[in-house]
Amino acid sequence: MTVSVESRASKQAKKVALWLATFVLMLVMCLPGLWVVLSAFRPNREILAKPPVWIPEELTLDNFGKIFGFGAEQVGIPVVSYFTNSLVIALTSTVIALIIGVAGGYSFARYRFRFKGGIFLGLMLFRAVPGIALSLPVFMMWSKLGLIDTKLGLIIVYVSLNVPFTIWLIDGFFRQIPTALSEAAQVDGCTRWQAFWKIEFPLAKSGIAAAGVFAFLTSWNEFALASQLTRSTDSKTLPVGLLDFTAQFTIDWAGMCAMAVIIIIPALILTFIVQKHLIAGLTFGGVKG
């Protein structure tokens, strides 16, 4: 009896220790983001104070007002143009990547064809290359094609970056769906396309939503390539717009943090909207490979 009580107490202690360690780890991971959000509502003098001011003494919305040109201390930054560019580029590249990813993932999961393994491996190797390593050759090709400082140029780049990961992720989801379901639908009179659209696609929509979220966030947050391929407000995205807060000798940290909050909000809203599909998709795709 004593051994049983001690064993139960030991398990409870381990559980509490695990929860405590998880909480501390998540707190450490979230601190930089929380600090950025907090700094967006603080004046520059408080952010740059030495010694650091950990507990805010003053919270203000002036930083957001100055971004949009409402303050007298700073000329407004074209946030609306940057936001529109980011939205158009991220949404367009995500939709195209999903269309190609669904077609490619389904083909790899359901069909046999020559060089299937080699093509799939090539896609994964391409995705393993850091985007910044491609900046020079892409810049040289885009300059000859006249795609520098255009939305189309960034859309093509982001589609290229997202398609391999999207195919890999969606391929795993379609592999979890039994082929017998599609075959039964075709026996009942459905065409191959109808069986896919009415049976397999709805079952894989959680995985497709997960792939879409990752593709959108990749395009929305990408900075390295966008900073090399854009020049004017006609094509600059929000992450590149953060450079507008830097000068030769000073950095407007408060304004930069306010812009960062504007960048974070749409991503949080999207994740919140599709969280049910996102969680279901990630767990469904991780059952077995």
C-alpha positions, -999 to +999 in steps of 0.1 A: +000+000+000+028+023+009+047+015-023+015+023-043+011+057-026+047+065-032+045+055-068+014+076-073+031+106-056+062+101-078+041+101-110+022+132-099+055+150-091+069+141-126+037+154-142+039+187-123+076+190-132+068+183-169+041+210-169+063+234-152+092+228-176+068+232-205+055+265-191+090+279-186+101+268-221+070+284-237+076+315-217+112+318-229+100+312-265+072+339-263+092+366-244+108+381-276+073+384-292+057+398-261+085+423-258+080+435-294+042+439-288+048+457-256+074+480-272+049+489-299+029+508-272+060+525-255+079+557-265+114+554-279+130+570-248+116+542-226+127+515-250+163+529-252+165+537-215+196+525-196+192+506-173+163+489-192+128+497-181+112+463-177+078+474-165+062+500-188+058+534-172+037+548-202+016+531-228+006+551-259-009+546-294+012+574-309+036+549-326+007+536-347-005+571-354+030+582-366+031+552-390+000+564-407+012+600-407-010+613-379+019+625-358+039+656-364+072+640-355+074+616-384+062+614-420+037+586-426+050+554-441+029+538-469+017+510-447-015+505-467+005+500-499+028+476-482-001+457-466-019+455-500+013+442-517+018+416-490-018+404-491-019+402-529+015+384-532+009+360-502-027+351-513-019+346-550+013+326-544-006+304-518-035+297-541-012+287-570+011+266-547-020+248-533-034+240-568+000+226-579+005+210-545-028+192-545-022+179-581+014+169-574+007+154-539-022+134-552-002+121-582+027+110-560+003+093-535-019+075-561+000+069-593+032+051-604+053+067-631+089+067-642+115+085-620+088+091-593+113+086-565+140+108-582+115+136-589+102+136-554+138+136-540+147+165-563+118+185-550+128+179-514+164+188-521+153+220-538+133+229-507+163+223-485+182+251-502+179+283-481+161+310-500+188+336-494+212+313-513+191+318-544+189+356-542+219+363-565+209+339-594+172+349-591+182+386-591+203+382-622+175+362-641+148+386-629+168+417-640+171+403-675+134+393-676+122+427-663+107+412-631+126+432-606+104+454-585+072+437-596+046+417-577+047+390-603+084+384-597+079+378-560+048+356-566+068+333-589+096+330-563+072+322-535+054+297-555+087+280-563+096+280-526+062+267-514+054+240-540+079+213-529+068+216-492+031+217-502+035+186-524+053+167-496+028+177-470-003+169-491+011+137-504+012+124-468-025+132-462-037+115-494-017+084-485-038+081-453-070+079-473-078+043-484-079+038-521-109+016-516-131+046-510-124+060-544-127+027-561-161+021-544-173+055-557-162+046-592-180+013-590-212+033-580-209+053-612-185+082-603-158+093-628-122+095-615-126+133-611-159+130-593-144+104-569-115+127-561-136+158-557-165+143-537-147+116-517-109+122-514-107+160-514-131+165-485-112+139-464-079+157-471-092+193-467-076+195-432-042+187-446-047+211-475-057+238-450-025+231-430-004+233-462-021+266-471-014+282-437+023+273-439+025+285-475+008+318-466+029+324-436+061+317-456+051+343-482+038+368-457+069+368-434+097+363-460+122+392-460+155+381-475+144+377-511+118+404-510+144+429-499+165+421-529+138+420-555+117+450-546+125+487-548+094+509-547+061+511-528+044+493-558+060+460-548+075+463-513+060+440-487+055+447-450+087+430-438+107+450-462+089+481-450+105+477-416+137+491-432+119+524-435+125+529-398+162+527-401+184+558-407+221+563-410+226+568-372+193+560-356+166+534-356+130+541-347+124+510-325+090+520-314+077+525-350+094+493-361+077+473-333+043+489-342+048+478-378+057+443-366+024+441-347+006+450-379+024+422-396+016+397-368-022+404-367-033+390-400-012+358-394-029+354-360-064+359-375-058+334-402-044+308-378-074+314-355-099+309-383-084+276-396-071+263-362-096+234-362-085+222-397-048+230-389-047+208-358-067+180-374-045+181-405-013+180-386-024+151-363-040+132-393-009+135-414+013+123-385-005+090-379+018+070-402+038+076-434 
